[in-house]
Structures are given as C-alpha cells and as structure tokens.
Amino acid sequence: MGSLPLDASSVRPLDPEAFAGDSHAVVDFLAEYYRDVDKYPVRAADLEPGRLRKLLPEAAPEHGEPLDSVLEDVRRDILPGLTHWQSPSFFAYFPMNASAAGFTGEMLSVGLNVVPFLWAASPAAAELETVVVDWMGKLLGLPSRLLFSGGGGGVLQGSTCEAVVCTLTAARDRTLARLGHEAILRLVVYASDQTHATFQKGTRIVGIPPSNFRVIPTSAASGYGLPAGAVREAVERDAAAGLVPLYLCGTVGTTGLGAVDPVRELGEVARRHGMWLHVDAAYAGSAAVCPEFRGYLDGAELADSVSMNPHKWFLTNNDCCCLWVASPAALTSALSTDPEYLRNVGTTTGTPAAIDYKDWQISLSRRFRAIKLWVVLRRYGAAGLRAHIRRHVTAAKWFERAVAADQRFEVVVPRRFSLVCFRLRAVNDDVNRELLSAVNESGRAFMTHFVVDGKFVIRLAVGGAMTEMQHVMDVWDLLQGKADEVLQRYYQL
C-alpha cells in the first residue's frame, strides 16, 4: 500500500507511523536499486546538460504528493541521469564507499538529527566523536601524540578540503601571532606537482598569495613522491629571501598516480624550519588498517596534522573525513568563537574538559557523523575492514599483472594500493583517449585519466563495496576488446 497525498490542513511532518512507512518504502527502493545497479550503464554516455529541467515542472507542487509518485519519478527521471558510483564496475576517481552499516549509521545520524556544535548541545554526540577518532587513529597505527589519549585530538569533517582550510588557518595564525598580521604576504606553502589541487585553493582562501605557493616537481626516479631534498632547497631559498616557510603537505596516495611522499624526511625538514606538516592520506589512509601498509605513514609522529576519508575506502557513506592534530589549541585558537548565546551554561569544568566541536571546523552547524563511523566499526570490526581492503588490493594486483603481460600496454607507475595506472604503449595520446572514451561510452565500466610527464594515463581505481575480482577481470576483457578496435583504426590510417 502506497503513501497518501499530504493534507495541508493536517500535516504532521514527523508522525512516527508515517515515518516508519516512508522509511520502509525508501529502503525497499534502495535494496532493489542495489540488486540491479549493475544493469544500469555505469555512466550514461548520451546525456546533455539541461535534460532534467525539461522533465520536471517549472514550479514546486502546491499540494503534497504520495511517496509512491516521488519514488517513481526517481526511478524514471533521476536514476537514468546518474553516474552510478556504487556500481561494481565503477573504477573512476577514487571510490566513494557505501555499505549496509554505513547506511544504518547514516539513518541514525539523520534520524536523531542532533547538532553537536557544543558539548551541551548534545553531550553524547560530542563525546562519541572523541572516542571514535581515537579508535580510528589506533586502527591506523597513528602516533599517540595525535590522539586525545596522548594530548592531541581529532574531529570528523565533511571533506579533506575542509581539513586543509582548517589546518592552513591554524598554521597561519600560529605564525602571525609571532610576526604580526602584515607578515601574511611573506608566508609560503609547499607541495608537490602531485598534491591535490585543494591545497592551492585552500591557500588562496586563507589569504596567502598564490605566488607564494611552491609546487615542487616530482619524477619517475622518486616514484613521483615529493623529494625532501628539493623541498629543503626551496625552503632555504625562500628563507634567504626574507620569506617565511609556513606549511608543507605530504601525501600518502596521490590522486593521479597513488604516489607516496616520504613523510619522515619531510617531517625533519618541517621541524628544522618551524613549518606545519600536514599528511594527506585521504584515499590510502584506509589501507593502514592493514599492518603491511602502515610503513607508508612512517614519520607521522613528526606531523602537526593528518587526515583521511573513511567515505572513500572504509565502507562509510559520504561524508566523513578524519582530521587529527597534535595541538588542538593551535586549531581552536584559530577557529574559536565565543558569543554569549553559544556558551555552555550550567556545565562544570572537569577533566577531561568538554569539547566544543564548533571550534574545530569552519561552519557552526555540524552533523552527527560519529555515530555513522561508530556503527561501521562496530558492525565490521577491524578484521572485516582489513579483509575489505585486501580484497581490492588483490584484485588490483591481478589487473596490474594482466596489463604488464600484454605487450600492447604498459604500467606507468608501480601499484602501491588498489590504483593501477596504465596506457597503450607506442601510440600517441589520442589513441589512449579514444580507448578510454570507448570503454566509458560502452556503459559497462567507468574510468578516468591523468597526465604525467606529458603522457595520457588511464586510471583504474578498485574500491567499490560491490566490486569483486570478476568485475576487474571483466573490465580487462572490455579493455582488450576496445584496444583491438582502436588499434585497428590507428594502424589503418
């Protein structure tokens, strides 16, 4: 039985019976979607901007409609226009994990709908967050100085972009407190040519001149990791010119190639010059739940902050980004506000002190993300999460070997995690672009690309919650068939 239209004179937006009925209908709809998701084109190739506007009315309805009608419109108009990120044949960008536990946790989060910006605004929500970020830090083998239990602390942000702006702000204010605000034009930020573009964006947002953002070149010789020697030279050159080295980003698992920067060596340079070191492990940080991958975070005890995204590869539905800092005071002194209407009246100062997470982020309002991550950790446990990571790494290893065994292809950089970067050898970039387009236009898989050393590279990122070895084998068969077609056309020209 479907839901009835809403009577405007008797709307009860949170009626428990209606809530239960509508929720069951949506869960059933999504369960059907997941059962059939591999039947959709992963990315529809024939869509043009403006399609949906032509299908929908020009104005919102005057009267409420049955949920059945809404879900039917989703099925008919929305689903065909989506790129299906949860398809087992989605290999583009980096994964955006979903799971039954992640969805359950998200339901609890949005259902309870609390806003824990102050401890007093939802004490259990704020305290659960402190517990969960410490749990996560221990699972990944992070040093105790980044955990609440060791004098540091963590917060759940919405994205790495937010974490970057927050840590840049903290680094900026820590330095300007010593030098004066006018010194902002002398502050310099350092990263590699593989670092995510969000760091350049964040640098502009916090008021540092774009001309003071140093992009350090990488090369195949360093595995496209950031060479500490080159950073040291750039820093010393800037310091000699009267500039102030401020912030250094090291990445574990870069977006383009999955490269790893030498965290310990970068940490030593940062310490020597008083810079803030941030370690961005947005994608590959999840792999550190497996002991065999923790070596990539060696030197994290020298970092001022570390971030990773459970919503990428840790079975936690979007959004969820863990940010740990060695000095919570550096973060909160830069981001804190204390208007009268936001004070914790009636609470006592105790040990440990109450955490007001509004002072750990950009926005005031915030979601109860902690319960979502908590449910994921409770439902799957460390062993289940390790198995999830290792399953994808095993599939990526298989794909890498298959590519290397086909003389038409080359692996561009050695695989470290579950990202494989490859291309057709001995042909120009146009042919590789045509190959990628042919695969994506088939609707049977979706991948994206990168350009390194002037070469067009195809990326296959294994990590979907529903992706099994067979899906990786199928995409390799698809690639081989499309390669036959494009190479035949190429050699006939």
Order of alpha helices (4+ residues) and beta strands (2+ residues): alpha-alpha-alpha-alpha-alpha-beta-alpha-beta-alpha-beta-alpha-beta-alpha-beta-beta-alpha-beta-alpha-alpha-beta-beta-alpha-beta-beta-alpha
